[in-house]
Amino acid sequence: MLVYDGDCAFCTAAAHRISDRWTGPARVESWQRLGPAYLARVGLSERDVLLAGRPLPPSTPRRDGFLPDLTRLRTSTARPGRGTETGARDTAPRHCARIRGMTTDETAPRVHHVVFCVRPEHQESAADYWRQMGLVFQEIVLAEEGLRVLLDWSAGIEIISPTPAAGTETARFLQFLEQHGEGVCSVVVKVPNVETPILVAKEHGASVRYQQHREAGGYVIDEADLTPLFGMPVTLLATNRPD
């Protein structure tokens, strides 16, 4: 069973797209139908299922009083394009994975910043171009990946270059420079979590080229860089760091 957020039209549609591909007895149910008591019974919290869909093994117990008669409830379940489980119609479903106290608009995907890839010998000159406009860059050296990043988080500008010391991602950025020259290599889109958009991207034929999870100073950053679709290079970003 896959448990999802029934107040999110996007999540409802995505869950049923997944269930349409199942051939066995597995099913999808919203946490609102199951109730907080059942979530606690199977070791989940409301926050868990608001952040992402949660699969439960076939051995998950179903006891009277915890799991309702789902065959009767299924008739009210929203299908893609028909709104949410609570009846609110959403003609333009958004990936909201709604977190308690936040509105759909606050959690809808939005552009966070643009990533420019330049040759190492040009990185400081490129940064000076923006510095003269008032930007202030933080230097981030990713030794394992073999990349040097200059980022102004609030202004939404990132300048990235491969480092002389090769890492896990150096070859990919060198290949970008060789094939495309210097320029925009990705648009970073902020989302509530990266897992659900990754599923959507895979449905459309994209794959994850690079994914990272970092925690520092009380902030959590999850990123997933996707292969371009229709000429659109996108990196997904989920973070609690304020803009």
C-alpha positions as CSV (number, residue, x, y, z in Angstrom):
1,M,0.0,0.0,0.0
2,L,1.2,3.5,-0.8
3,V,0.0,6.2,1.6
4,Y,-0.1,9.8,0.2
5,D,-1.5,13.3,0.9
6,G,-5.1,13.4,-0.2
7,D,-5.3,17.2,0.1
8,C,-2.7,17.6,-2.7
9,A,-4.2,17.2,-6.2
10,F,-0.7,16.5,-7.7
11,C,0.0,13.9,-5.1
12,T,-3.4,12.2,-5.6
13,A,-2.9,12.1,-9.4
14,A,0.7,10.8,-9.1
15,A,-0.3,8.1,-6.6
16,H,-3.0,6.8,-8.9
17,R,-0.7,6.9,-11.9
18,I,1.5,4.6,-10.0
19,S,-1.3,2.3,-8.9
20,D,-2.5,2.0,-12.6
21,R,0.8,0.2,-13.3
22,W,0.5,-2.3,-10.5
23,T,-0.7,-5.8,-11.4
24,G,-1.1,-7.2,-8.0
25,P,-3.4,-6.5,-5.0
26,A,-1.4,-3.4,-3.9
27,R,-3.4,-0.2,-3.5
28,V,-3.0,3.5,-2.7
29,E,-4.8,5.3,0.1
30,S,-4.6,8.9,1.4
31,W,-3.5,9.3,5.0
32,Q,-6.7,11.4,5.6
33,R,-8.8,8.2,4.9
34,L,-6.6,6.0,7.1
35,G,-6.4,8.5,10.0
36,P,-3.7,9.5,12.5
37,A,-4.2,6.5,14.7
38,Y,-3.5,4.1,11.8
39,L,-0.4,6.1,10.8
40,A,0.9,5.8,14.4
41,R,0.1,2.1,14.3
42,V,2.4,1.5,11.3
43,G,5.1,3.9,12.5
44,L,4.4,7.0,10.4
45,S,3.6,10.6,11.4
46,E,1.5,13.1,9.5
47,R,4.6,15.0,8.6
48,D,6.1,11.8,7.0
49,V,3.2,11.4,4.6
50,L,2.9,15.2,3.9
51,L,6.5,15.3,2.7
52,A,6.3,12.3,0.4
53,G,4.3,9.2,-0.5
54,R,5.2,6.3,1.9
55,P,5.0,2.7,0.7
56,L,3.9,0.0,3.3
57,P,4.8,-3.7,2.9
58,P,2.1,-6.2,2.2
59,S,2.5,-7.6,5.8
60,T,1.2,-4.3,7.2
61,P,-1.5,-5.2,9.8
62,R,-5.1,-4.2,9.1
63,R,-7.2,-4.4,12.3
64,D,-10.8,-3.4,12.9
65,G,-10.8,0.2,14.1
66,F,-7.6,1.1,12.4
67,L,-8.2,0.4,8.7
68,P,-11.7,1.4,7.3
69,D,-13.6,-0.5,4.6
70,L,-11.5,0.9,1.7
71,T,-13.8,-0.6,-1.0
72,R,-16.5,1.8,-0.1
73,L,-14.2,4.8,0.3
74,R,-12.6,4.3,-3.1
75,T,-15.5,5.9,-4.9
76,S,-14.7,9.3,-3.5
77,T,-11.0,9.1,-4.4
78,A,-9.9,11.8,-6.9
79,R,-8.5,10.8,-10.2
80,P,-6.0,12.8,-12.3
81,G,-7.5,16.1,-13.2
82,R,-10.5,15.8,-10.8
83,G,-9.2,17.7,-7.8
84,T,-8.3,16.5,-4.3
85,E,-9.8,13.8,-2.0
86,T,-11.5,16.5,0.1
87,G,-13.4,17.7,-3.0
88,A,-11.5,20.9,-3.8
89,R,-11.1,21.1,-7.5
90,D,-7.6,22.0,-8.8
91,T,-7.6,22.6,-12.5
92,A,-3.8,23.1,-12.5
93,P,-2.5,20.5,-10.1
94,R,0.7,21.6,-8.4
95,H,3.3,19.6,-6.6
96,C,2.5,20.8,-3.1
97,A,3.0,17.8,-0.7
98,R,1.2,20.2,1.6
99,I,2.9,20.8,4.9
100,R,0.6,21.7,7.8
101,G,0.1,25.5,8.0
102,M,1.4,26.2,4.5
103,T,-0.7,27.0,1.4
104,T,-0.5,25.5,-2.0
105,D,1.0,28.6,-3.5
106,E,3.8,28.7,-0.9
107,T,4.9,25.2,-1.7
108,A,4.4,25.2,-5.5
109,P,7.6,24.7,-7.5
110,R,9.4,27.9,-8.4
111,V,12.7,29.0,-9.8
112,H,15.3,29.5,-7.1
113,H,18.5,30.4,-8.9
114,V,20.4,30.0,-12.2
115,V,23.6,28.1,-12.6
116,F,26.3,29.4,-15.0
117,C,29.2,27.1,-15.9
118,V,32.4,28.9,-17.0
119,R,35.9,27.8,-17.5
120,P,38.1,27.9,-14.4
121,E,40.3,30.7,-15.7
122,H,37.2,32.8,-16.2
123,Q,35.4,32.2,-13.0
124,E,36.7,35.1,-11.0
125,S,36.2,37.5,-13.9
126,A,32.6,36.3,-14.3
127,A,32.1,36.8,-10.6
128,D,33.5,40.3,-10.8
129,Y,31.0,41.1,-13.5
130,W,28.2,40.5,-10.9
131,R,30.1,41.9,-8.0
132,Q,30.1,45.3,-9.6
133,M,26.3,45.1,-9.6
134,G,26.3,44.5,-5.9
135,L,26.3,40.7,-5.6
136,V,28.3,39.0,-2.8
137,F,29.4,35.4,-3.5
138,Q,30.1,32.6,-1.0
139,E,32.8,30.2,-2.2
140,I,32.0,26.5,-1.9
141,V,34.7,24.0,-2.8
142,L,33.3,20.6,-3.5
143,A,36.5,18.5,-3.4
144,E,34.8,15.1,-3.8
145,E,32.9,16.4,-6.9
146,G,35.9,18.4,-8.3
147,L,33.9,21.6,-8.5
148,R,34.3,25.2,-7.2
149,V,31.0,27.1,-6.7
150,L,30.5,30.8,-6.2
151,L,27.0,31.4,-5.0
152,D,24.9,34.4,-4.0
153,W,21.9,32.7,-2.5
154,S,19.7,35.7,-2.1
155,A,20.4,37.1,-5.6
156,G,19.9,33.7,-7.3
157,I,23.2,33.5,-9.2
158,E,25.6,30.6,-9.1
159,I,28.8,30.3,-11.0
160,I,30.4,26.9,-11.2
161,S,33.7,25.6,-12.6
162,P,35.5,22.3,-12.7
163,T,38.7,22.2,-10.5
164,P,42.1,21.1,-11.6
165,A,41.9,18.2,-9.2
166,A,39.4,15.9,-10.8
167,G,36.4,14.6,-8.9
168,T,33.3,12.6,-9.5
169,E,31.6,15.4,-11.4
170,T,34.5,17.1,-13.1
171,A,34.3,15.2,-16.4
172,R,30.6,16.1,-16.8
173,F,31.2,19.8,-16.5
174,L,34.2,19.7,-18.8
175,Q,32.1,17.9,-21.3
176,F,29.4,20.6,-21.0
177,L,32.0,23.3,-21.7
178,E,33.4,21.4,-24.7
179,Q,30.0,20.8,-26.2
180,H,28.1,24.0,-25.3
181,G,30.7,26.5,-24.3
182,E,30.2,28.7,-21.2
183,G,26.6,29.5,-20.2
184,V,23.6,28.4,-18.3
185,C,24.0,24.7,-17.4
186,S,21.0,24.4,-15.0
187,V,18.0,26.2,-13.6
188,V,17.4,25.3,-9.9
189,V,13.8,24.8,-9.0
190,K,12.8,24.8,-5.3
191,V,10.3,22.1,-4.3
192,P,9.0,20.8,-1.0
193,N,10.9,17.5,-1.5
194,V,12.8,16.0,-4.4
195,E,11.4,12.5,-4.4
196,T,8.0,13.1,-6.0
197,P,9.3,15.4,-8.8
198,I,11.9,12.8,-9.6
199,L,9.1,10.3,-10.2
200,V,7.4,12.7,-12.5
201,A,10.6,13.4,-14.4
202,K,11.3,9.7,-14.8
203,E,7.8,9.3,-16.3
204,H,8.7,11.8,-18.9
205,G,12.0,10.1,-19.7
206,A,14.5,12.1,-17.6
207,S,17.0,10.6,-15.1
208,V,19.0,11.8,-12.1
209,R,22.5,12.6,-13.0
210,Y,23.6,13.7,-9.6
211,Q,22.0,13.8,-6.2
212,Q,23.2,15.1,-2.8
213,H,22.0,15.5,0.8
214,R,23.9,18.0,3.0
215,E,23.3,19.2,6.6
216,A,25.2,22.1,8.1
217,G,24.4,24.8,10.6
218,G,20.9,23.6,11.1
219,Y,20.1,23.7,7.4
220,V,19.2,20.7,5.3
221,I,19.8,20.8,1.5
222,D,18.6,18.1,-0.9
223,E,19.5,18.5,-4.6
224,A,18.8,16.3,-7.7
225,D,20.3,17.3,-11.0
226,L,18.1,15.9,-13.9
227,T,19.0,15.1,-17.5
228,P,17.6,17.9,-19.7
229,L,14.1,17.4,-21.2
230,F,13.2,19.5,-24.3
231,G,16.3,21.6,-23.8
232,M,15.4,22.3,-20.2
233,P,18.3,21.6,-17.7
234,V,16.7,21.4,-14.2
235,T,18.0,20.9,-10.8
236,L,15.5,20.2,-8.0
237,L,16.2,21.8,-4.6
238,A,14.5,21.1,-1.3
239,T,15.8,23.0,1.7
240,N,14.8,24.7,5.0
241,R,17.3,27.5,4.4
242,P,15.4,30.8,3.9
243,D,15.7,32.7,0.7
